[in-house]
Amino acid sequence: MSRKRVAILISGRGSNMMSLVEAARDPNYPAEVILVISNQPEAPGLAWAAAQGLPTKVIDHKSYPNREDFDAALHEALVASGAEIVCCAGFMRLMTAGFVEKWSGRMLNIHPSLLPAFKGLDAQSQALAAGVKIAGCTVHFVEPEMDSGPIVAQAAVPVADDDTPDTLAARILSAEHKLYPHALRLVASGNARLEGRRVVVGGAVNQTAQLFSPSL
């Protein structure tokens, strides 16, 4: 089986990066992680990745005069690695449209809301302020507009009356760690494909029951 070569971009501890790396340990998983890049030299996730024997690279955004130059260096590193898919996992940099277009249909991101609701920062606080009863996370293809690309997969979690942004974030993060490897598997295997601005997923939906919150 030919496995897709995946580079992961992080800015912090990289817990979603860890979930992708763990999934890729299975030789039957259709993707392999070949590089972890961070724009933060002190990102804890870099040390974890290096301890797993993975190649790591720091591209410090502060070393570049503008976003275009930073993105050019990032693109060069990705091309040199032979990456076929890029996974953003807590990568806290806005990318230029030119960079995003170069990786169109090959770059994924995960966001802690059920997009298109609650884009941007503090999605959990936004969800609580809106009074929603169900929240969740989304894996999507990256487009120039933030948190707006075609959706690959989503996972829902209940919202409790006594939730804080931190408790809701923890519940969503647990779902993220399952959803991101699942979504990457779909894309890397070719079972998820772009048709226009929609992602078509082959095979049957594996969960058909409705989710009610509060429960019936």
Backbone hydrogen bonds in HBPLUS format (Angstrom, degrees):
<---DONOR---> <-ACCEPTOR-->    atom                        ^
c    i                          cat <-CA-CA->   ^        H-A-AA   ^      H-
h    n   atom  resd res      DA  || num        DHA   H-A  angle D-A-AA Bond
n    s   type  num  typ     dist DA aas  dist angle  dist       angle   num
A0004-LYS N   A0030-PRO O   2.87 MM  26  6.24 159.7  1.91 148.0 141.3     1
A0032-GLU N   A0004-LYS O   2.82 MM  28  6.12 160.3  1.85 168.7 167.6     2
A0084-GLU N   A0005-ARG O   2.74 MM  79  5.21 167.5  1.75 140.6 145.1     3
A0085-ILE N   A0005-ARG O   3.08 MM  80  6.37 151.4  2.17 157.1 159.6     4
A0006-VAL N   A0032-GLU O   2.81 MM  26  5.83 159.5  1.85 169.0 167.3     5
A0034-ILE N   A0006-VAL O   2.84 MM  28  5.77 162.5  1.87 151.8 157.2     6
A0007-ALA N   A0085-ILE O   3.00 MM  78  6.47 157.9  2.05 160.7 166.4     7
A0087-CYS N   A0007-ALA O   2.88 MM  80  6.28 162.0  1.91 159.3 165.3     8
A0008-ILE N   A0035-LEU O   2.92 MM  27  6.37 160.0  1.96 153.8 158.3     9
A0037-ILE N   A0008-ILE O   2.87 MM  29  6.25 163.6  1.89 163.5 169.2    10
A0009-LEU N   A0087-CYS O   2.88 MM  78  6.21 160.4  1.92 150.3 155.4    11
A0089-ALA N   A0009-LEU O   2.84 MM  80  5.83 171.0  1.84 166.6 167.7    12
A0010-ILE N   A0037-ILE O   2.90 MM  27  6.28 160.7  1.93 161.1 167.3    13
A0045-GLY N   A0012-GLY O   2.99 MM  33  5.98 156.1  2.05 133.6 136.4    14
A0018-MET N   A0014-GLY O   2.92 MM   4  6.27 151.5  2.00 149.6 157.1    15
A0019-SER N   A0015-SER O   3.14 MM   4  6.48 149.6  2.24 139.5 146.7    16
A0020-LEU N   A0016-ASN O   3.07 MM   4  6.36 151.1  2.16 145.6 152.7    17
A0021-VAL N   A0017-MET O   2.92 MM   4  6.20 160.3  1.96 154.7 160.3    18
A0022-GLU N   A0018-MET O   2.91 MM   4  6.10 163.1  1.94 152.2 156.7    19
A0023-ALA N   A0019-SER O   3.08 MM   4  6.19 155.9  2.14 138.9 145.3    20
A0024-ALA N   A0020-LEU O   2.99 MM   4  6.18 152.4  2.07 145.6 153.1    21
A0025-ARG N   A0022-GLU O   3.21 MM   3  5.37 156.7  2.27 102.2 109.3    22
A0026-ASP N   A0023-ALA O   3.29 MM   3  6.10 163.3  2.31 118.6 122.3    23
A0029-TYR N   A0026-ASP O   2.89 MM   3  5.36 166.1  1.91 119.9 124.5    24
A0036-VAL N   A0055-PRO O   3.01 MM  19  6.42 146.9  2.12 146.3 156.6    25
A0057-LYS N   A0036-VAL O   2.93 MM  21  6.39 140.1  2.09 155.3 160.3    26
A0038-SER N   A0057-LYS O   3.02 MM  19  6.53 153.7  2.09 158.5 166.9    27
A0059-ILE N   A0038-SER O   2.92 MM  21  6.18 163.3  1.95 153.3 158.8    28
A0043-ALA N   A0040-GLN O   3.10 MM   3  5.34 166.5  2.12 120.0 120.2    29
A0046-LEU N   A0043-ALA O   3.06 MM   3  5.75 152.4  2.14 120.1 126.8    30
A0048-TRP N   A0044-PRO O   3.35 MM   4  6.73 159.6  2.39 150.2 155.8    31
A0049-ALA N   A0045-GLY O   2.95 MM   4  6.12 164.2  1.98 148.4 152.5    32
A0050-ALA N   A0046-LEU O   2.90 MM   4  6.12 163.2  1.93 152.6 157.4    33
A0051-ALA N   A0047-ALA O   2.98 MM   4  6.13 149.3  2.07 142.6 150.9    34
A0052-GLN N   A0048-TRP O   3.16 MM   4  6.50 127.4  2.45 138.5 152.0    35
A0052-GLN N   A0049-ALA O   3.01 MM   3  5.12 137.6  2.19  98.3 110.8    36
A0054-LEU N   A0049-ALA O   3.11 MM   5  5.48 161.4  2.14 151.6 146.6    37
A0053-GLY N   A0050-ALA O   2.96 MM   3  5.09 157.8  2.01 106.3 112.2    38
A0063-SER N   A0060-ASP O   2.95 MM   3  5.60 163.0  1.98 119.7 125.4    39
A0064-TYR N   A0061-HIS O   3.21 MM   3  5.63 165.7  2.23 114.7 116.7    40
A0070-PHE N   A0066-ASN O   3.20 MM   4  6.50 160.5  2.24 149.0 154.7    41
A0071-ASP N   A0067-ARG O   2.83 MM   4  5.96 167.0  1.84 153.5 157.3    42
A0072-ALA N   A0068-GLU O   2.95 MM   4  6.11 146.0  2.07 141.0 150.4    43
A0073-ALA N   A0069-ASP O   3.10 MM   4  6.37 154.7  2.17 144.7 150.3    44
A0074-LEU N   A0070-PHE O   2.93 MM   4  6.23 156.0  1.99 150.8 158.3    45
A0075-HIS N   A0071-ASP O   2.82 MM   4  5.98 161.9  1.85 148.2 153.1    46
A0076-GLU N   A0072-ALA O   2.99 MM   4  6.14 158.8  2.03 143.8 149.6    47
A0077-ALA N   A0073-ALA O   3.05 MM   4  6.28 156.2  2.11 145.6 151.2    48
A0078-LEU N   A0074-LEU O   3.01 MM   4  6.25 158.0  2.06 151.5 157.6    49
A0079-VAL N   A0075-HIS O   2.92 MM   4  6.13 164.9  1.95 156.3 160.0    50
A0080-ALA N   A0076-GLU O   2.96 MM   4  6.08 160.2  2.00 145.7 151.6    51
A0081-SER N   A0077-ALA O   3.08 MM   4  6.23 138.9  2.26 138.9 148.8    52
A0083-ALA N   A0078-LEU O   3.32 MM   5  5.72 155.7  2.38 166.0 161.8    53
A0082-GLY N   A0079-VAL O   3.07 MM   3  5.27 147.6  2.18 104.0 113.8    54
A0086-VAL N   A0106-ARG O   2.83 MM  20  6.26 160.7  1.86 156.5 162.9    55
A0108-LEU N   A0086-VAL O   2.78 MM  22  6.23 159.1  1.82 164.5 169.4    56
A0088-CYS N   A0108-LEU O   2.82 MM  20  6.05 175.0  1.82 155.1 156.8    57
A0100-VAL N   A0096-THR O   3.07 MM   4  6.38 170.3  2.08 157.6 160.0    58
A0101-GLU N   A0097-ALA O   2.91 MM   4  6.05 158.2  1.96 150.3 156.1    59
A0102-LYS N   A0098-GLY O   3.23 MM   4  6.44 145.4  2.36 139.1 147.1    60
A0102-LYS N   A0099-PHE O   3.10 MM   3  5.25 124.2  2.43  98.7 112.7    61
A0103-TRP N   A0100-VAL O   3.09 MM   3  5.31 135.5  2.29 101.3 113.2    62
A0104-SER N   A0101-GLU O   3.28 MM   3  4.83 166.1  2.30 102.1 101.9    63
A0106-ARG N   A0103-TRP O   2.88 MM   3  5.23 154.7  1.95 138.0 137.0    64
A0142-VAL N   A0107-MET O   2.89 MM  35  5.69 158.0  1.93 150.0 151.8    65
A0109-ASN N   A0140-HIS O   2.92 MM  31  5.57 145.9  2.04 155.8 166.9    66
A0140-HIS N   A0109-ASN O   2.95 MM  31  5.57 157.7  2.00 155.9 163.2    67
A0111-HIS N   A0138-THR O   2.87 MM  27  5.32 156.7  1.92 152.0 159.8    68
A0113-SER N   A0111-HIS O   2.91 MM   2  5.77 140.1  2.07  98.5  91.0    69
A0138-THR N   A0111-HIS O   2.90 MM  27  5.32 155.2  1.96 153.5 161.7    70
A0117-ALA N   A0114-LEU O   3.14 MM   3  5.77 152.3  2.22 126.3 122.7    71
A0126-GLN N   A0122-ASP O   2.98 MM   4  6.29 156.8  2.03 152.0 159.3    72
A0127-ALA N   A0123-ALA O   2.90 MM   4  6.14 153.1  1.98 145.2 152.1    73
A0128-LEU N   A0124-GLN O   3.01 MM   4  6.31 160.9  2.05 150.0 154.4    74
A0129-ALA N   A0125-SER O   2.91 MM   4  6.06 159.3  1.95 148.8 155.0    75
A0130-ALA N   A0126-GLN O   3.01 MM   4  6.19 141.4  2.17 142.1 152.1    76
A0132-VAL N   A0127-ALA O   3.39 MM   5  5.94 162.0  2.42 159.0 157.9    77
A0131-GLY N   A0128-LEU O   3.07 MM   3  5.05 144.6  2.20  97.3 108.1    78
A0159-VAL N   A0133-LYS O   2.96 MM  26  4.99 148.2  2.07 138.4 131.1    79
A0135-ALA N   A0157-VAL O   2.86 MM  22  5.34 163.6  1.89 166.5 168.7    80
A0157-VAL N   A0135-ALA O   2.82 MM  22  5.34 160.2  1.86 128.6 132.6    81
A0137-CYS N   A0155-ALA O   2.92 MM  18  5.47 150.5  2.01 150.6 159.5    82
A0155-ALA N   A0137-CYS O   3.04 MM  18  5.47 155.0  2.11 146.2 151.1    83
A0139-VAL N   A0153-ALA O   2.89 MM  14  5.37 168.9  1.90 159.2 161.5    84
A0152-VAL N   A0139-VAL O   2.79 MM  13  5.58 160.6  1.82 147.4 153.5    85
A0153-ALA N   A0139-VAL O   3.30 MM  14  5.37 159.0  2.34 139.4 143.3    86
A0141-PHE N   A0150-PRO O   2.85 MM   9  5.39 158.3  1.90 158.5 160.6    87
A0163-ASP N   A0160-ALA O   3.10 MM   3  5.15 164.3  2.12 111.7 112.7    88
A0168-LEU N   A0164-THR O   2.98 MM   4  6.11 169.3  1.99 162.4 165.4    89
A0169-ALA N   A0165-PRO O   2.92 MM   4  5.89 150.2  2.01 134.8 144.0    90
A0170-ALA N   A0166-ASP O   2.99 MM   4  6.19 151.9  2.07 144.1 150.7    91
A0171-ARG N   A0167-THR O   3.16 MM   4  6.41 154.1  2.23 142.3 148.5    92
A0172-ILE N   A0168-LEU O   2.93 MM   4  6.18 162.2  1.96 154.8 159.7    93
A0173-LEU N   A0169-ALA O   2.80 MM   4  5.93 158.0  1.85 148.1 154.8    94
A0174-SER N   A0170-ALA O   3.16 MM   4  6.33 151.5  2.25 141.8 147.6    95
A0175-ALA N   A0172-ILE O   2.96 MM   3  5.15 120.5  2.33 100.0 115.1    96
A0176-GLU N   A0172-ILE O   2.84 MM   4  6.19 149.7  1.93 149.1 159.2    97
A0177-HIS N   A0173-LEU O   3.07 MM   4  6.33 152.9  2.14 151.4 155.7    98
A0178-LYS N   A0175-ALA O   3.07 MM   3  5.36 145.5  2.19 105.7 115.8    99
A0179-LEU N   A0175-ALA O   2.85 MM   4  6.07 159.8  1.89 155.1 162.1   100
A0180-TYR N   A0176-GLU O   2.97 MM   4  5.88 179.3  1.97 157.6 157.4   101
A0182-HIS N   A0178-LYS O   3.40 MM   4  6.47 153.5  2.47 139.3 146.8   102
A0183-ALA N   A0179-LEU O   2.81 MM   4  6.06 159.4  1.86 159.4 165.0   103
A0184-LEU N   A0180-TYR O   2.90 MM   4  6.10 166.8  1.91 158.3 161.8   104
A0185-ARG N   A0181-PRO O   2.95 MM   4  6.04 151.6  2.03 139.9 147.9   105
A0186-LEU N   A0182-HIS O   3.11 MM   4  6.43 154.1  2.18 144.6 150.8   106
A0187-VAL N   A0183-ALA O   3.03 MM   4  6.36 160.9  2.07 152.9 157.5   107
A0188-ALA N   A0184-LEU O   2.78 MM   4  5.82 172.5  1.78 158.1 160.6   108
A0189-SER N   A0185-ARG O   3.01 MM   4  5.88 150.3  2.11 143.1 150.1   109
A0191-ASN N   A0186-LEU O   2.91 MM   5  4.93 118.6  2.29 151.8 160.8   110
A0192-ALA N   A0186-LEU O   2.98 MM   6  5.12 130.4  2.23 129.3 120.6   111
A0190-GLY N   A0187-VAL O   3.10 MM   3  5.18 148.3  2.21 101.1 110.8   112
A0202-GLY N   A0191-ASN O   2.71 MM  11  5.10 164.0  1.73 155.3 160.9   113
A0193-ARG N   A0200-VAL O   2.95 MM   7  5.40 161.7  1.99 146.7 151.5   114
A0200-VAL N   A0193-ARG O   2.82 MM   7  5.40 161.3  1.86 165.8 161.8   115
A0195-GLU N   A0198-ARG O   2.78 MM   3  5.38 170.5  1.78 171.6 173.5   116
A0198-ARG N   A0195-GLU O   3.19 MM   3  5.38 164.8  2.21 122.7 125.2   117
